[in-house]
Amino acid sequence: MVLSVSGVVLLGVVVVLFFRKDGLKPTHALVCGLFGFYLAGTAMAPSIEAGGAKLAHLLGGIAL
């Protein structure tokens, strides 16, 4: 649960930065959000979640 909440917060920050710096239009953000929402209901969702968890584990193991 912590991973998904922090992932959502991180992606939210990225979207806000895209709005301010790169000119992301609200309609583009809406389409991307809807795509992710519907993608989460497909058979690919567990594979995507496992890949995200592995990436988070990899990034968490990097010593700064």
mmCIF file of the N, C-alpha and C atoms, coordinates in Angstrom:
data_MODEL
# 
_entry.id   MODEL 
# 
loop_
_atom_site.group_PDB 
_atom_site.id 
_atom_site.type_symbol 
_atom_site.label_atom_id 
_atom_site.label_alt_id 
_atom_site.label_comp_id 
_atom_site.label_asym_id 
_atom_site.label_entity_id 
_atom_site.label_seq_id 
_atom_site.pdbx_PDB_ins_code 
_atom_site.Cartn_x 
_atom_site.Cartn_y 
_atom_site.Cartn_z 
_atom_site.occupancy 
_atom_site.B_iso_or_equiv 
_atom_site.pdbx_formal_charge 
_atom_site.auth_seq_id 
_atom_site.auth_comp_id 
_atom_site.auth_asym_id 
_atom_site.auth_atom_id 
_atom_site.pdbx_PDB_model_num 
ATOM 1   N N  . MET A 1 1  ? 0.824  -1.197 0.000   1.00 0.00 ? 1  MET A N  1 
ATOM 2   C CA . MET A 1 1  ? 0.000  0.000  0.000   1.00 0.00 ? 1  MET A CA 1 
ATOM 3   C C  . MET A 1 1  ? 0.863  1.255  0.000   1.00 0.00 ? 1  MET A C  1 
ATOM 4   N N  . VAL A 1 2  ? 1.936  1.256  0.759   1.00 0.00 ? 2  VAL A N  1 
ATOM 5   C CA . VAL A 1 2  ? 2.804  2.427  0.834   1.00 0.00 ? 2  VAL A CA 1 
ATOM 6   C C  . VAL A 1 2  ? 3.411  2.713  -0.524  1.00 0.00 ? 2  VAL A C  1 
ATOM 7   N N  . LEU A 1 3  ? 3.797  1.653  -1.236  1.00 0.00 ? 3  LEU A N  1 
ATOM 8   C CA . LEU A 1 3  ? 4.386  1.828  -2.559  1.00 0.00 ? 3  LEU A CA 1 
ATOM 9   C C  . LEU A 1 3  ? 3.401  2.479  -3.517  1.00 0.00 ? 3  LEU A C  1 
ATOM 10  N N  . SER A 1 4  ? 2.164  2.040  -3.513  1.00 0.00 ? 4  SER A N  1 
ATOM 11  C CA . SER A 1 4  ? 1.203  2.613  -4.458  1.00 0.00 ? 4  SER A CA 1 
ATOM 12  C C  . SER A 1 4  ? 0.867  4.060  -4.106  1.00 0.00 ? 4  SER A C  1 
ATOM 13  N N  . VAL A 1 5  ? 0.799  4.380  -2.815  1.00 0.00 ? 5  VAL A N  1 
ATOM 14  C CA . VAL A 1 5  ? 0.509  5.763  -2.421  1.00 0.00 ? 5  VAL A CA 1 
ATOM 15  C C  . VAL A 1 5  ? 1.671  6.670  -2.810  1.00 0.00 ? 5  VAL A C  1 
ATOM 16  N N  . SER A 1 6  ? 2.918  6.236  -2.519  1.00 0.00 ? 6  SER A N  1 
ATOM 17  C CA . SER A 1 6  ? 4.046  7.080  -2.893  1.00 0.00 ? 6  SER A CA 1 
ATOM 18  C C  . SER A 1 6  ? 4.202  7.169  -4.401  1.00 0.00 ? 6  SER A C  1 
ATOM 19  N N  . GLY A 1 7  ? 3.852  6.103  -5.105  1.00 0.00 ? 7  GLY A N  1 
ATOM 20  C CA . GLY A 1 7  ? 3.896  6.157  -6.564  1.00 0.00 ? 7  GLY A CA 1 
ATOM 21  C C  . GLY A 1 7  ? 2.891  7.151  -7.117  1.00 0.00 ? 7  GLY A C  1 
ATOM 22  N N  . VAL A 1 8  ? 1.707  7.166  -6.535  1.00 0.00 ? 8  VAL A N  1 
ATOM 23  C CA . VAL A 1 8  ? 0.672  8.113  -6.975  1.00 0.00 ? 8  VAL A CA 1 
ATOM 24  C C  . VAL A 1 8  ? 1.106  9.544  -6.682  1.00 0.00 ? 8  VAL A C  1 
ATOM 25  N N  . VAL A 1 9  ? 1.693  9.765  -5.511  1.00 0.00 ? 9  VAL A N  1 
ATOM 26  C CA . VAL A 1 9  ? 2.164  11.113 -5.161  1.00 0.00 ? 9  VAL A CA 1 
ATOM 27  C C  . VAL A 1 9  ? 3.269  11.547 -6.115  1.00 0.00 ? 9  VAL A C  1 
ATOM 28  N N  . LEU A 1 10 ? 4.212  10.653 -6.388  1.00 0.00 ? 10 LEU A N  1 
ATOM 29  C CA . LEU A 1 10 ? 5.304  10.976 -7.305  1.00 0.00 ? 10 LEU A CA 1 
ATOM 30  C C  . LEU A 1 10 ? 4.769  11.300 -8.696  1.00 0.00 ? 10 LEU A C  1 
ATOM 31  N N  . LEU A 1 11 ? 3.867  10.475 -9.202  1.00 0.00 ? 11 LEU A N  1 
ATOM 32  C CA . LEU A 1 11 ? 3.298  10.747 -10.529 1.00 0.00 ? 11 LEU A CA 1 
ATOM 33  C C  . LEU A 1 11 ? 2.468  12.026 -10.526 1.00 0.00 ? 11 LEU A C  1 
ATOM 34  N N  . GLY A 1 12 ? 1.807  12.317 -9.414  1.00 0.00 ? 12 GLY A N  1 
ATOM 35  C CA . GLY A 1 12 ? 1.058  13.572 -9.313  1.00 0.00 ? 12 GLY A CA 1 
ATOM 36  C C  . GLY A 1 12 ? 1.972  14.779 -9.390  1.00 0.00 ? 12 GLY A C  1 
ATOM 37  N N  . VAL A 1 13 ? 3.122  14.695 -8.729  1.00 0.00 ? 13 VAL A N  1 
ATOM 38  C CA . VAL A 1 13 ? 4.096  15.786 -8.788  1.00 0.00 ? 13 VAL A CA 1 
ATOM 39  C C  . VAL A 1 13 ? 4.613  15.952 -10.218 1.00 0.00 ? 13 VAL A C  1 
ATOM 40  N N  . VAL A 1 14 ? 4.871  14.838 -10.892 1.00 0.00 ? 14 VAL A N  1 
ATOM 41  C CA . VAL A 1 14 ? 5.346  14.907 -12.282 1.00 0.00 ? 14 VAL A CA 1 
ATOM 42  C C  . VAL A 1 14 ? 4.294  15.564 -13.174 1.00 0.00 ? 14 VAL A C  1 
ATOM 43  N N  . VAL A 1 15 ? 3.028  15.211 -12.976 1.00 0.00 ? 15 VAL A N  1 
ATOM 44  C CA . VAL A 1 15 ? 1.959  15.813 -13.780 1.00 0.00 ? 15 VAL A CA 1 
ATOM 45  C C  . VAL A 1 15 ? 1.883  17.318 -13.525 1.00 0.00 ? 15 VAL A C  1 
ATOM 46  N N  . VAL A 1 16 ? 1.992  17.728 -12.267 1.00 0.00 ? 16 VAL A N  1 
ATOM 47  C CA . VAL A 1 16 ? 1.962  19.167 -11.948 1.00 0.00 ? 16 VAL A CA 1 
ATOM 48  C C  . VAL A 1 16 ? 3.135  19.884 -12.612 1.00 0.00 ? 16 VAL A C  1 
ATOM 49  N N  . LEU A 1 17 ? 4.312  19.264 -12.574 1.00 0.00 ? 17 LEU A N  1 
ATOM 50  C CA . LEU A 1 17 ? 5.470  19.876 -13.237 1.00 0.00 ? 17 LEU A CA 1 
ATOM 51  C C  . LEU A 1 17 ? 5.253  19.974 -14.747 1.00 0.00 ? 17 LEU A C  1 
ATOM 52  N N  . PHE A 1 18 ? 4.656  18.941 -15.331 1.00 0.00 ? 18 PHE A N  1 
ATOM 53  C CA . PHE A 1 18 ? 4.366  19.001 -16.765 1.00 0.00 ? 18 PHE A CA 1 
ATOM 54  C C  . PHE A 1 18 ? 3.370  20.113 -17.074 1.00 0.00 ? 18 PHE A C  1 
ATOM 55  N N  . PHE A 1 19 ? 2.372  20.299 -16.202 1.00 0.00 ? 19 PHE A N  1 
ATOM 56  C CA . PHE A 1 19 ? 1.415  21.389 -16.405 1.00 0.00 ? 19 PHE A CA 1 
ATOM 57  C C  . PHE A 1 19 ? 2.124  22.724 -16.423 1.00 0.00 ? 19 PHE A C  1 
ATOM 58  N N  . ARG A 1 20 ? 3.014  22.933 -15.466 1.00 0.00 ? 20 ARG A N  1 
ATOM 59  C CA . ARG A 1 20 ? 3.643  24.240 -15.309 1.00 0.00 ? 20 ARG A CA 1 
ATOM 60  C C  . ARG A 1 20 ? 4.778  24.490 -16.281 1.00 0.00 ? 20 ARG A C  1 
ATOM 61  N N  . LYS A 1 21 ? 5.616  23.492 -16.508 1.00 0.00 ? 21 LYS A N  1 
ATOM 62  C CA . LYS A 1 21 ? 6.838  23.710 -17.287 1.00 0.00 ? 21 LYS A CA 1 
ATOM 63  C C  . LYS A 1 21 ? 6.705  23.340 -18.762 1.00 0.00 ? 21 LYS A C  1 
ATOM 64  N N  . ASP A 1 22 ? 6.045  22.230 -19.052 1.00 0.00 ? 22 ASP A N  1 
ATOM 65  C CA . ASP A 1 22 ? 6.038  21.713 -20.422 1.00 0.00 ? 22 ASP A CA 1 
ATOM 66  C C  . ASP A 1 22 ? 4.732  21.944 -21.171 1.00 0.00 ? 22 ASP A C  1 
ATOM 67  N N  . GLY A 1 23 ? 3.805  22.627 -20.562 1.00 0.00 ? 23 GLY A N  1 
ATOM 68  C CA . GLY A 1 23 ? 2.577  22.950 -21.264 1.00 0.00 ? 23 GLY A CA 1 
ATOM 69  C C  . GLY A 1 23 ? 1.633  21.775 -21.466 1.00 0.00 ? 23 GLY A C  1 
ATOM 70  N N  . LEU A 1 24 ? 1.584  20.859 -20.511 1.00 0.00 ? 24 LEU A N  1 
ATOM 71  C CA . LEU A 1 24 ? 0.646  19.742 -20.596 1.00 0.00 ? 24 LEU A CA 1 
ATOM 72  C C  . LEU A 1 24 ? -0.770 20.298 -20.515 1.00 0.00 ? 24 LEU A C  1 
ATOM 73  N N  . LYS A 1 25 ? -1.571 19.925 -21.451 1.00 0.00 ? 25 LYS A N  1 
ATOM 74  C CA . LYS A 1 25 ? -2.944 20.414 -21.455 1.00 0.00 ? 25 LYS A CA 1 
ATOM 75  C C  . LYS A 1 25 ? -3.805 19.515 -20.567 1.00 0.00 ? 25 LYS A C  1 
ATOM 76  N N  . PRO A 1 26 ? -4.827 20.085 -19.941 1.00 0.00 ? 26 PRO A N  1 
ATOM 77  C CA . PRO A 1 26 ? -5.699 19.273 -19.071 1.00 0.00 ? 26 PRO A CA 1 
ATOM 78  C C  . PRO A 1 26 ? -6.332 18.095 -19.797 1.00 0.00 ? 26 PRO A C  1 
ATOM 79  N N  . THR A 1 27 ? -6.654 18.263 -21.066 1.00 0.00 ? 27 THR A N  1 
ATOM 80  C CA . THR A 1 27 ? -7.255 17.149 -21.808 1.00 0.00 ? 27 THR A CA 1 
ATOM 81  C C  . THR A 1 27 ? -6.267 16.003 -21.986 1.00 0.00 ? 27 THR A C  1 
ATOM 82  N N  . HIS A 1 28 ? -4.989 16.331 -22.187 1.00 0.00 ? 28 HIS A N  1 
ATOM 83  C CA . HIS A 1 28 ? -3.977 15.275 -22.311 1.00 0.00 ? 28 HIS A CA 1 
ATOM 84  C C  . HIS A 1 28 ? -3.845 14.517 -20.994 1.00 0.00 ? 28 HIS A C  1 
ATOM 85  N N  . ALA A 1 29 ? -3.835 15.241 -19.886 1.00 0.00 ? 29 ALA A N  1 
ATOM 86  C CA . ALA A 1 29 ? -3.742 14.609 -18.573 1.00 0.00 ? 29 ALA A CA 1 
ATOM 87  C C  . ALA A 1 29 ? -4.956 13.727 -18.305 1.00 0.00 ? 29 ALA A C  1 
ATOM 88  N N  . LEU A 1 30 ? -6.122 14.184 -18.715 1.00 0.00 ? 30 LEU A N  1 
ATOM 89  C CA . LEU A 1 30 ? -7.344 13.399 -18.543 1.00 0.00 ? 30 LEU A CA 1 
ATOM 90  C C  . LEU A 1 30 ? -7.283 12.105 -19.349 1.00 0.00 ? 30 LEU A C  1 
ATOM 91  N N  . VAL A 1 31 ? -6.833 12.195 -20.587 1.00 0.00 ? 31 VAL A N  1 
ATOM 92  C CA . VAL A 1 31 ? -6.720 11.006 -21.428 1.00 0.00 ? 31 VAL A CA 1 
ATOM 93  C C  . VAL A 1 31 ? -5.719 10.021 -20.831 1.00 0.00 ? 31 VAL A C  1 
ATOM 94  N N  . CYS A 1 32 ? -4.583 10.518 -20.338 1.00 0.00 ? 32 CYS A N  1 
ATOM 95  C CA . CYS A 1 32 ? -3.580 9.640  -19.718 1.00 0.00 ? 32 CYS A CA 1 
ATOM 96  C C  . CYS A 1 32 ? -4.136 8.994  -18.453 1.00 0.00 ? 32 CYS A C  1 
ATOM 97  N N  . GLY A 1 33 ? -4.863 9.749  -17.662 1.00 0.00 ? 33 GLY A N  1 
ATOM 98  C CA . GLY A 1 33 ? -5.467 9.206  -16.452 1.00 0.00 ? 33 GLY A CA 1 
ATOM 99  C C  . GLY A 1 33 ? -6.496 8.134  -16.761 1.00 0.00 ? 33 GLY A C  1 
ATOM 100 N N  . LEU A 1 34 ? -7.330 8.390  -17.744 1.00 0.00 ? 34 LEU A N  1 
ATOM 101 C CA . LEU A 1 34 ? -8.324 7.390  -18.141 1.00 0.00 ? 34 LEU A CA 1 
ATOM 102 C C  . LEU A 1 34 ? -7.663 6.138  -18.714 1.00 0.00 ? 34 LEU A C  1 
ATOM 103 N N  . PHE A 1 35 ? -6.599 6.324  -19.474 1.00 0.00 ? 35 PHE A N  1 
ATOM 104 C CA . PHE A 1 35 ? -5.863 5.181  -20.007 1.00 0.00 ? 35 PHE A CA 1 
ATOM 105 C C  . PHE A 1 35 ? -5.332 4.312  -18.869 1.00 0.00 ? 35 PHE A C  1 
ATOM 106 N N  . GLY A 1 36 ? -4.728 4.941  -17.865 1.00 0.00 ? 36 GLY A N  1 
ATOM 107 C CA . GLY A 1 36 ? -4.216 4.194  -16.717 1.00 0.00 ? 36 GLY A CA 1 
ATOM 108 C C  . GLY A 1 36 ? -5.319 3.517  -15.933 1.00 0.00 ? 36 GLY A C  1 
ATOM 109 N N  . PHE A 1 37 ? -6.447 4.199  -15.792 1.00 0.00 ? 37 PHE A N  1 
ATOM 110 C CA . PHE A 1 37 ? -7.582 3.629  -15.071 1.00 0.00 ? 37 PHE A CA 1 
ATOM 111 C C  . PHE A 1 37 ? -8.095 2.375  -15.767 1.00 0.00 ? 37 PHE A C  1 
ATOM 112 N N  . TYR A 1 38 ? -8.265 2.445  -17.068 1.00 0.00 ? 38 TYR A N  1 
ATOM 113 C CA . TYR A 1 38 ? -8.772 1.283  -17.792 1.00 0.00 ? 38 TYR A CA 1 
ATOM 114 C C  . TYR A 1 38 ? -7.706 0.202  -17.943 1.00 0.00 ? 38 TYR A C  1 
ATOM 115 N N  . LEU A 1 39 ? -6.446 0.574  -18.025 1.00 0.00 ? 39 LEU A N  1 
ATOM 116 C CA . LEU A 1 39 ? -5.361 -0.399 -18.094 1.00 0.00 ? 39 LEU A CA 1 
ATOM 117 C C  . LEU A 1 39 ? -5.284 -1.206 -16.805 1.00 0.00 ? 39 LEU A C  1 
ATOM 118 N N  . ALA A 1 40 ? -5.613 -0.590 -15.678 1.00 0.00 ? 40 ALA A N  1 
ATOM 119 C CA . ALA A 1 40 ? -5.575 -1.282 -14.392 1.00 0.00 ? 40 ALA A CA 1 
ATOM 120 C C  . ALA A 1 40 ? -6.599 -2.412 -14.323 1.00 0.00 ? 40 ALA A C  1 
ATOM 121 N N  . GLY A 1 41 ? -7.596 -2.383 -15.160 1.00 0.00 ? 41 GLY A N  1 
ATOM 122 C CA . GLY A 1 41 ? -8.620 -3.424 -15.165 1.00 0.00 ? 41 GLY A CA 1 
ATOM 123 C C  . GLY A 1 41 ? -8.336 -4.552 -16.132 1.00 0.00 ? 41 GLY A C  1 
ATOM 124 N N  . THR A 1 42 ? -7.206 -4.516 -16.814 1.00 0.00 ? 42 THR A N  1 
ATOM 125 C CA . THR A 1 42 ? -6.893 -5.558 -17.792 1.00 0.00 ? 42 THR A CA 1 
ATOM 126 C C  . THR A 1 42 ? -6.053 -6.658 -17.164 1.00 0.00 ? 42 THR A C  1 
ATOM 127 N N  . ALA A 1 43 ? -5.765 -7.678 -17.934 1.00 0.00 ? 43 ALA A N  1 
ATOM 128 C CA . ALA A 1 43 ? -4.939 -8.794 -17.477 1.00 0.00 ? 43 ALA A CA 1 
ATOM 129 C C  . ALA A 1 43 ? -3.474 -8.383 -17.325 1.00 0.00 ? 43 ALA A C  1 
ATOM 130 N N  . MET A 1 44 ? -3.091 -7.257 -17.885 1.00 0.00 ? 44 MET A N  1 
ATOM 131 C CA . MET A 1 44 ? -1.706 -6.791 -17.775 1.00 0.00 ? 44 MET A CA 1 
ATOM 132 C C  . MET A 1 44 ? -1.410 -6.121 -16.440 1.00 0.00 ? 44 MET A C  1 
ATOM 133 N N  . ALA A 1 45 ? -2.425 -5.770 -15.683 1.00 0.00 ? 45 ALA A N  1 
ATOM 134 C CA . ALA A 1 45 ? -2.246 -5.016 -14.444 1.00 0.00 ? 45 ALA A CA 1 
ATOM 135 C C  . ALA A 1 45 ? -1.298 -5.699 -13.452 1.00 0.00 ? 45 ALA A C  1 
ATOM 136 N N  . PRO A 1 46 ? -1.419 -7.003 -13.187 1.00 0.00 ? 46 PRO A N  1 
ATOM 137 C CA . PRO A 1 46 ? -0.483 -7.620 -12.240 1.00 0.00 ? 46 PRO A CA 1 
ATOM 138 C C  . PRO A 1 46 ? 0.976  -7.554 -12.711 1.00 0.00 ? 46 PRO A C  1 
ATOM 139 N N  . SER A 1 47 ? 1.206  -7.695 -14.003 1.00 0.00 ? 47 SER A N  1 
ATOM 140 C CA . SER A 1 47 ? 2.572  -7.615 -14.535 1.00 0.00 ? 47 SER A CA 1 
ATOM 141 C C  . SER A 1 47 ? 3.126  -6.204 -14.390 1.00 0.00 ? 47 SER A C  1 
ATOM 142 N N  . ILE A 1 48 ? 2.314  -5.212 -14.647 1.00 0.00 ? 48 ILE A N  1 
ATOM 143 C CA . ILE A 1 48 ? 2.744  -3.821 -14.522 1.00 0.00 ? 48 ILE A CA 1 
ATOM 144 C C  . ILE A 1 48 ? 3.027  -3.505 -13.056 1.00 0.00 ? 48 ILE A C  1 
ATOM 145 N N  . GLU A 1 49 ? 2.171  -3.976 -12.151 1.00 0.00 ? 49 GLU A N  1 
ATOM 146 C CA . GLU A 1 49 ? 2.375  -3.743 -10.728 1.00 0.00 ? 49 GLU A CA 1 
ATOM 147 C C  . GLU A 1 49 ? 3.648  -4.428 -10.241 1.00 0.00 ? 49 GLU A C  1 
ATOM 148 N N  . ALA A 1 50 ? 3.900  -5.652 -10.703 1.00 0.00 ? 50 ALA A N  1 
ATOM 149 C CA . ALA A 1 50 ? 5.122  -6.360 -10.309 1.00 0.00 ? 50 ALA A CA 1 
ATOM 150 C C  . ALA A 1 50 ? 6.360  -5.644 -10.835 1.00 0.00 ? 50 ALA A C  1 
ATOM 151 N N  . GLY A 1 51 ? 6.291  -5.138 -12.057 1.00 0.00 ? 51 GLY A N  1 
ATOM 152 C CA . GLY A 1 51 ? 7.417  -4.380 -12.613 1.00 0.00 ? 51 GLY A CA 1 
ATOM 153 C C  . GLY A 1 51 ? 7.677  -3.109 -11.839 1.00 0.00 ? 51 GLY A C  1 
ATOM 154 N N  . GLY A 1 52 ? 6.624  -2.429 -11.437 1.00 0.00 ? 52 GLY A N  1 
ATOM 155 C CA . GLY A 1 52 ? 6.775  -1.219 -10.631 1.00 0.00 ? 52 GLY A CA 1 
ATOM 156 C C  . GLY A 1 52 ? 7.372  -1.522 -9.265  1.00 0.00 ? 52 GLY A C  1 
ATOM 157 N N  . ALA A 1 53 ? 6.958  -2.645 -8.669  1.00 0.00 ? 53 ALA A N  1 
ATOM 158 C CA . ALA A 1 53 ? 7.508  -3.033 -7.367  1.00 0.00 ? 53 ALA A CA 1 
ATOM 159 C C  . ALA A 1 53 ? 8.992  -3.387 -7.490  1.00 0.00 ? 53 ALA A C  1 
ATOM 160 N N  . LYS A 1 54 ? 9.360  -4.079 -8.557  1.00 0.00 ? 54 LYS A N  1 
ATOM 161 C CA . LYS A 1 54 ? 10.768 -4.419 -8.767  1.00 0.00 ? 54 LYS A CA 1 
ATOM 162 C C  . LYS A 1 54 ? 11.605 -3.167 -9.000  1.00 0.00 ? 54 LYS A C  1 
ATOM 163 N N  . LEU A 1 55 ? 11.075 -2.217 -9.748  1.00 0.00 ? 55 LEU A N  1 
ATOM 164 C CA . LEU A 1 55 ? 11.779 -0.958 -9.976  1.00 0.00 ? 55 LEU A CA 1 
ATOM 165 C C  . LEU A 1 55 ? 11.951 -0.179 -8.676  1.00 0.00 ? 55 LEU A C  1 
ATOM 166 N N  . ALA A 1 56 ? 10.904 -0.153 -7.857  1.00 0.00 ? 56 ALA A N  1 
ATOM 167 C CA . ALA A 1 56 ? 10.991 0.537  -6.563  1.00 0.00 ? 56 ALA A CA 1 
ATOM 168 C C  . ALA A 1 56 ? 12.010 -0.146 -5.659  1.00 0.00 ? 56 ALA A C  1 
ATOM 169 N N  . HIS A 1 57 ? 12.045 -1.468 -5.683  1.00 0.00 ? 57 HIS A N  1 
ATOM 170 C CA . HIS A 1 57 ? 13.014 -2.210 -4.881  1.00 0.00 ? 57 HIS A CA 1 
ATOM 171 C C  . HIS A 1 57 ? 14.433 -1.928 -5.364  1.00 0.00 ? 57 HIS A C  1 
ATOM 172 N N  . LEU A 1 58 ? 14.610 -1.873 -6.683  1.00 0.00 ? 58 LEU A N  1 
ATOM 173 C CA . LEU A 1 58 ? 15.913 -1.567 -7.254  1.00 0.00 ? 58 LEU A CA 1 
ATOM 174 C C  . LEU A 1 58 ? 16.363 -0.153 -6.867  1.00 0.00 ? 58 LEU A C  1 
ATOM 175 N N  . LEU A 1 59 ? 15.473 0.809  -7.003  1.00 0.00 ? 59 LEU A N  1 
ATOM 176 C CA . LEU A 1 59 ? 15.808 2.197  -6.653  1.00 0.00 ? 59 LEU A CA 1 
ATOM 177 C C  . LEU A 1 59 ? 16.015 2.354  -5.153  1.00 0.00 ? 59 LEU A C  1 
ATOM 178 N N  . GLY A 1 60 ? 15.291 1.582  -4.351  1.00 0.00 ? 60 GLY A N  1 
ATOM 179 C CA . GLY A 1 60 ? 15.448 1.645  -2.910  1.00 0.00 ? 60 GLY A CA 1 
ATOM 180 C C  . GLY A 1 60 ? 16.774 1.059  -2.453  1.00 0.00 ? 60 GLY A C  1 
ATOM 181 N N  . GLY A 1 61 ? 17.360 0.164  -3.264  1.00 0.00 ? 61 GLY A N  1 
ATOM 182 C CA . GLY A 1 61 ? 18.623 -0.449 -2.899  1.00 0.00 ? 61 GLY A CA 1 
ATOM 183 C C  . GLY A 1 61 ? 19.836 0.368  -3.290  1.00 0.00 ? 61 GLY A C  1 
ATOM 184 N N  . ILE A 1 62 ? 19.627 1.440  -4.046  1.00 0.00 ? 62 ILE A N  1 
ATOM 185 C CA . ILE A 1 62 ? 20.751 2.284  -4.457  1.00 0.00 ? 62 ILE A CA 1 
ATOM 186 C C  . ILE A 1 62 ? 21.123 3.206  -3.303  1.00 0.00 ? 62 ILE A C  1 
ATOM 187 N N  . ALA A 1 63 ? 22.375 3.136  -2.900  1.00 0.00 ? 63 ALA A N  1 
ATOM 188 C CA . ALA A 1 63 ? 22.853 3.991  -1.808  1.00 0.00 ? 63 ALA A CA 1 
ATOM 189 C C  . ALA A 1 63 ? 23.287 5.335  -2.381  1.00 0.00 ? 63 ALA A C  1 
ATOM 190 N N  . LEU A 1 64 ? 22.748 6.385  -1.817  1.00 0.00 ? 64 LEU A N  1 
ATOM 191 C CA . LEU A 1 64 ? 23.103 7.729  -2.298  1.00 0.00 ? 64 LEU A CA 1 
ATOM 192 C C  . LEU A 1 64 ? 24.204 8.315  -1.490  1.00 0.00 ? 64 LEU A C  1 
# 
